[in-house]
């Protein structure tokens, strides 16, 4: 009887994403994202139509995305586009 060899997957370890957002942009993202999420939440509380609920939910999600990317200092879109801000180019 032949045995089948199944290769093991390499162990995946969580690693910190590289910082690709400047400090000023991180602060701006956190502040703007927080304000956007709060405004979206307040608008969502008084939404009366399905379209309003969907749009205001998207506003909250966009605000939270800004807060998360600002907190982590990593923007996946910047990474996909290969964009690195000038002040961070020498740090790589």
PyMOL commands that set and color helices and strands:
alter all, ss='L'
color gray80, all
select helices_A, chain A and resi 23-45+50-72+76-81+86-91
alter helices_A, ss='H'
color red, helices_A
deselect
rebuild
show_as cartoon
